[in-house]
Amino acid sequence: MSSFGKNPIEEIYGVSHILKPAVPAKQETEDDMKTLAEKVAVCEKCGLSKGRTNSVFSDGDENADLMFIGEGPGYDEDMQGKPFVGKAGKLLTKMIEAMQFKREEVYIANIVKCRPPDNRAPFREEAEACIPYLYRQIEYVKPKVIVCLGSVATQYLLKTTASISKIRGEFVDMNGIMVMPTYHPAYLLRSPNMKKPAWDDLQKVMSVLGKKS
């Protein structure tokens, strides 16, 4: 949190933009993660299901302290059924390793589980149809910290209209989980000058998780 008292996000955007978005309460009869992934694999709640090769559920440790949430699968992810395996994924892996974690020690998921055509951002109805699966993943994993990668992940998870350039770099408390918005690896590949600010954000996460930068 800011050392200057009031959260700077609240100062800029007002209380309505400060999120304590609710992760829905657990259902009385819980599905395990495998069952949830099987439901995603056959999901037809939105039109993205019609064009998928594979659903892309998650990667990594289901008991991780650190979770990364991206926007949605691209071509490589759709083909392999695994998040962040293309060029942006390789950069994400380097970012994770720079934070003194192995990729298999963190948990990685997306707002939507099927690839939007032409790598466009998911439409609102697509994200809203899919995000309950993500809420359940968060319930199961119970991470201490979530890193939101890019505007789409940040805006849908935190229910804010703030741009990533305005909201990044400060923790937001989401029902006891610390959420750090930062730039998406794909954006960092296009704008390498922004890697330093992104690294500053990740160092704050490292500090919370007891890693020395």
N, C-alpha and C positions, 0 to 999 in steps of 0.2 A: 504494500500500500504506500501511498505518497507520504513523505515525511513532513509535508506542509499542512497536515490536518485534513481538510475536506478532500475527498477523492477528486482529482482533476477532471475525470470523465463527467462526474456529476456537475462540476462547475460549468463545463462546456455545454452539456446536453440537458441538464435538468433531471429531476427525479424520475420522470417518465422513461428516460433512457437508461436508468441504472437498473441493472438487471439483478434480480434474484430470480431468474427463471426457474420454474419448478420442474424438477425431474419427477415424473409421475410416480406415485407410490407403487410399491410392488403389488402384483396381483396375488390373490390368495393361493392360487395354484401356479407355481412358477415353472416356466420352461427352463431347461438348462441351455447353455450357450449353443450346444450342438443342435438342439431342436430349433432354437431361434435361427441359426444359420440355414437350416433346412427349410424353414418358412420363407426366408429371404430368397432362397434359390428358386422357389416356385411362385413368388409374389407377383401379382398382376394388379396392384393398387394404382399404378399410373402407366402412362404410355411408354415409359422407358423400358419396360419389360419386353416390349415387342422387338426391340433391336439389339438386345444383349446377346453376347456369346456366353458369358458367365456373369453371375452376380459376384460382387466383390464385397465380402463380409468384413474381414479384418485380417490383421497379421500381428503376431507377437504374443506376449505373456498376458493371460487373462487375470493375473493377480498383480499387475504392474502398478507401481506408484505414479508412473508418468504415462499419459495418454496423449496422442496426437490426433487431431481431427482435421481432415481436409474437405475438399469440395465434393469430388466425385471421381469415378474412374475415367481414365483416358483409354486410348487404343491398347496400349501394352497391358494395362490392368484388366481390361475386358477380355483379352486373349488368355491371360494367365490366371484370372480369378483371384488376384492378390493386389492390395493397394500399394501405390507408390513403388512401382518397379521400373518405370521409364527413366528418362533423364532427370526429371524432378525428384523421383524416388532415390536415385543415386546421390543427389545432393542432400536429401533428407537423411539418408543413412550417414553421410559424412557429418551432418549437423548433430545427429544423435551421438555419434562416436566422439565428437568434440566435447560433448557434454559429459563424457566419461561413462556412457552407457553403451551396451551392445544393442543392436536393433532388436534382437530376440528378447531383450529385457523390458521393452516398452510395448505399449499396445497402440495400434494404428487402425483408424476407421475413417469413414467419410460420412458426409451428410446424406448423400444418396448412394445406393448400392449398385446401380446400373449406369452404364455410360450414357450421358447425354450426347445426341448426334453432333458431329462436327466439333466436339469438345467445348460446346457452349456451356454457360452456367445453367444449372437446373432452374426450371421455372418454379414459381412459388408453390403451385399445386403438387409438383413432383417432390419438392423438399418436404412439404407438410405431410404428404402421404408416407414418406420414408423415415422421417425423423423419429417416430415412436420406436423404431428398431434401435436407433442410436441411443435413445433414452434407456432402453433395456440393457444395452451394452454397458453404459455408464453405471447402471445399478449393479451389474454383476462384477465389473472390474473394481469399482470403488477407488479410482485413482486419487492421489493426493493433489495432483496438478494436471490440468489439461492445457495443452498448447493448441490454440486455434490457428490454423494455417490459412491466412488470407481473409478477404472480406466476406466471401460467401459463408464459410464455416462460422466466422465470428457473428455475422448478422443473424443467421438462423439459430445458432445455439444460444446466443445471448439476447435474442429478440430486440435488436437495436438497429437503427438506421445509420449509425455512425460509420464513417469510412475507416478503413484499416489504418490509414495514416494518422487519424485523429485518436483512435482508441488503443493502438498498439503500445506496448511497453509498460502498462500498468495492470496489476492483478485486479481481477473482478471476482468477488466471492459468490459462487453459485451453490448455495445450500451446503456450505462447508468445503467445497472443492474450489481450489484456487485456479482461475482460468487466466491464461496469458495469451492475448491476441498478438500475432506477429505476421510477418510477410510470408506468403506462400513460396515454396522453393522454386516453382515455375517462374514467378515474378523475379526472384533473385537471379535466375539464369538470364533473364532479359535485362535486369538492372543490377549488375554486380556491385555498383556503388552503394546499394542498400544492404549489402551483407553485414556491414559493420553495425548498423542499427539493429538488425535481426539478431546478431550475436550478443549485443547488449541485452536484448530481451531474454535470450536463452540463459545468459549468465545469472539473471535474476531467478530463473527457475532452478538453476543449479544450486544457488544459495539456499532456497527453500528446502531442497531435497538433500542438503548436506554435502554437496559436491564443491570442491574448491576450484575456482577458475584460474 
